């Protein structure tokens, strides 16, 4: 093997400079071609894939950075909404407070000089995160007595709404009104238990 290489080198040395340059160019091209085929071509594919992946990662990083910049704003908004929710929730009676609240509404009827014809608590109506507790009412009295009653229940420490108000002139005529309506209060429902395995 070594002898063959020595014979080849000896043969090339005897040739003219043009032949030597041709052989040199051929060897350079052969080595370059081999390098490109066996090493550079597969690596260039890897580099292309790596560049594509790097561009995807850069895009993701940019998106995460944009989200991170907005995060303090979202956190502040979330905190504000949480405080608002807690404030409203504090005005909703707890389940054990419902009977006392209904008693308070009934007491305001007498305090407003109204006559109670119907005072009938109804079953609660369940919504998504809260329940409504309605009380069907019918009272008789003057417009001012009725206005005084509505003012009084609006100042109760818990949220109380009046719905479906219907006014008619009383049977005795004059300034006496017959009013039917529903008084509704609300309570938060307990949070559902987390699903199993969480």
C-alpha positions as CSV (number, residue, x, y, z in Angstrom):
1,X,0.0,0.0,0.0
2,X,2.8,2.4,1.0
3,X,4.8,1.3,-2.0
4,X,1.9,2.0,-4.3
5,X,1.5,5.5,-2.9
6,X,5.3,6.1,-3.3
7,X,5.2,4.9,-6.9
8,X,2.2,7.2,-7.6
9,X,4.0,10.2,-6.0
10,X,7.2,9.3,-8.0
11,X,5.1,9.1,-11.3
12,X,3.4,12.5,-10.6
13,X,6.8,14.1,-9.8
14,X,8.0,13.2,-13.3
15,X,5.1,14.9,-14.9
16,X,4.9,18.5,-16.1
17,X,3.8,21.4,-13.9
18,X,0.4,21.5,-15.7
19,X,-0.2,17.8,-14.9
20,X,0.9,18.3,-11.3
21,X,-1.5,21.3,-11.0
22,X,-4.3,19.2,-12.6
23,X,-3.7,16.4,-10.1
24,X,-3.6,18.9,-7.2
25,X,-6.9,20.5,-8.3
26,X,-8.4,17.0,-8.7
27,X,-7.3,16.0,-5.2
28,X,-8.7,19.3,-3.7
29,X,-12.0,18.7,-5.5
30,X,-12.1,15.1,-4.4
31,X,-11.4,15.9,-0.8
32,X,-13.9,18.9,-0.9
33,X,-16.5,16.7,-2.4
34,X,-16.0,13.9,0.1
35,X,-16.1,16.5,2.9
36,X,-19.3,18.0,1.6
37,X,-21.0,14.6,1.0
38,X,-20.0,12.8,4.2
39,X,-19.8,15.7,6.7
40,X,-21.2,19.1,5.5
41,X,-24.4,18.0,3.8
42,X,-25.8,16.0,6.8
43,X,-24.7,18.7,9.2
44,X,-26.3,21.4,7.0
45,X,-29.7,19.6,7.3
46,X,-29.2,19.5,11.1
47,X,-28.3,23.2,11.1
48,X,-31.4,24.0,9.0
49,X,-33.6,22.0,11.5
50,X,-31.9,23.7,14.4
51,X,-32.5,27.1,12.9
52,X,-36.1,26.4,12.4
53,X,-36.5,25.2,16.0
54,X,-34.6,28.2,17.2
55,X,-37.0,30.5,15.3
56,X,-40.0,28.7,16.9
57,X,-38.4,29.0,20.4
58,X,-37.7,32.7,19.8
59,X,-41.3,33.2,18.8
60,X,-42.5,31.4,21.9
61,X,-40.1,33.4,24.1
62,X,-41.4,36.7,22.5
63,X,-45.0,35.6,23.3
64,X,-44.1,34.7,26.9
65,X,-42.3,38.0,27.3
66,X,-45.4,39.9,26.0
67,X,-47.6,38.0,28.5
68,X,-45.1,38.6,31.3
69,X,-45.2,42.4,30.6
70,X,-49.0,42.3,30.8
71,X,-49.0,40.0,33.9
72,X,-48.9,42.9,36.5
73,X,-51.9,44.5,34.9
74,X,-53.8,41.3,34.9
75,X,-52.9,40.6,38.5
76,X,-54.0,44.1,39.5
77,X,-57.3,43.7,37.7
78,X,-57.8,40.3,39.3
79,X,-57.1,41.7,42.7
80,X,-59.6,44.6,42.1
81,X,-62.3,42.1,41.0
82,X,-61.6,39.9,44.0
83,X,-62.0,42.8,46.3
84,X,-65.3,43.8,44.6
85,X,-66.5,40.2,44.8
86,X,-65.6,40.1,48.5
87,X,-67.4,43.4,49.1
88,X,-70.6,42.2,47.4
89,X,-70.3,38.7,49.1
90,X,-70.1,40.4,52.5
91,X,-73.6,41.9,51.8
92,X,-75.1,38.5,51.0
93,X,-76.4,36.7,54.1
94,X,-75.0,33.4,55.2
95,X,-77.5,30.6,55.3
96,X,-77.9,30.8,59.0
97,X,-78.7,34.5,58.7
98,X,-81.6,34.1,56.3
99,X,-84.3,33.6,59.0
100,X,-83.2,36.7,60.9
101,X,-83.1,38.7,57.7
102,X,-86.7,37.6,56.8
103,X,-87.7,38.6,60.3
104,X,-86.1,42.0,59.8
105,X,-88.1,42.5,56.6
106,X,-91.3,41.5,58.4
107,X,-90.5,44.0,61.2
108,X,-90.1,46.8,58.7
109,X,-93.7,46.2,57.6
110,X,-95.0,47.2,61.0
111,X,-92.4,50.0,61.4
112,X,-93.7,51.5,58.1
113,X,-97.4,51.3,59.3
114,X,-98.4,48.9,56.6
115,X,-100.9,46.0,57.1
116,X,-99.5,42.7,56.0
117,X,-102.0,40.5,54.1
118,X,-99.5,37.9,52.7
119,X,-96.0,37.2,53.9
120,X,-95.0,33.9,52.5
121,X,-91.3,32.8,52.2
122,X,-90.8,30.6,49.1
123,X,-88.3,27.9,48.3
124,X,-84.9,29.1,47.2
125,X,-84.0,29.3,43.5
126,X,-80.6,28.0,42.8
127,X,-78.5,29.8,40.2
128,X,-74.9,29.1,39.1
129,X,-73.0,30.4,42.2
130,X,-75.7,31.8,44.3
131,X,-79.3,31.1,45.5
132,X,-82.2,33.5,45.5
133,X,-84.5,33.4,48.6
134,X,-87.9,35.0,47.6
135,X,-90.7,36.1,49.9
136,X,-94.1,36.8,48.4
137,X,-95.8,39.8,50.0
138,X,-99.0,41.7,49.9
139,X,-99.4,44.8,52.0
140,X,-101.9,47.6,52.4
141,X,-101.2,51.2,53.2
142,X,-100.6,54.7,51.8
143,X,-98.1,55.5,49.1
144,X,-95.9,57.1,51.8
145,X,-96.1,54.1,54.0
146,X,-95.0,51.9,51.1
147,X,-92.2,54.3,50.1
148,X,-91.0,54.3,53.8
149,X,-91.0,50.4,53.8
150,X,-88.9,50.3,50.6
151,X,-86.5,52.8,52.0
152,X,-86.1,50.8,55.2
153,X,-85.4,47.5,53.5
154,X,-82.9,49.2,51.2
155,X,-80.9,50.2,54.3
156,X,-80.7,46.7,55.7
157,X,-77.1,45.4,56.0
158,X,-77.8,42.7,53.4
159,X,-78.8,42.9,49.8
160,X,-82.6,42.8,49.4
161,X,-84.4,43.4,46.1
162,X,-88.0,44.1,45.3
163,X,-89.5,42.5,42.2
164,X,-92.8,42.3,40.4
165,X,-94.4,45.3,42.1
166,X,-98.0,45.6,41.4
167,X,-100.1,48.5,42.8
168,X,-103.9,48.8,43.0
169,X,-106.2,51.3,44.7
170,X,-107.4,49.8,47.9
171,X,-110.9,48.5,48.3
172,X,-111.8,51.4,50.6
173,X,-110.7,53.9,48.0
174,X,-108.9,57.1,48.9
175,X,-105.1,57.1,49.3
176,X,-104.9,53.4,50.4
177,X,-102.9,51.2,48.1
178,X,-102.9,47.4,47.8
179,X,-99.3,46.3,46.9
180,X,-98.2,42.8,45.9
181,X,-94.5,42.1,45.2
182,X,-91.7,39.8,46.0
183,X,-88.8,40.6,48.3
184,X,-85.6,38.7,47.2
185,X,-82.4,38.2,49.0
186,X,-79.4,36.1,47.9
187,X,-76.8,33.9,49.4
188,X,-73.6,32.4,47.9
189,X,-73.6,28.7,47.4
190,X,-70.6,26.8,48.8
191,X,-67.9,26.0,46.2
192,X,-68.2,22.6,44.7
193,X,-65.7,20.0,45.9
194,X,-62.7,19.5,43.6
195,X,-63.0,16.5,41.2
196,X,-61.4,13.3,42.4
197,X,-57.7,12.9,41.8
198,X,-57.0,16.7,41.9
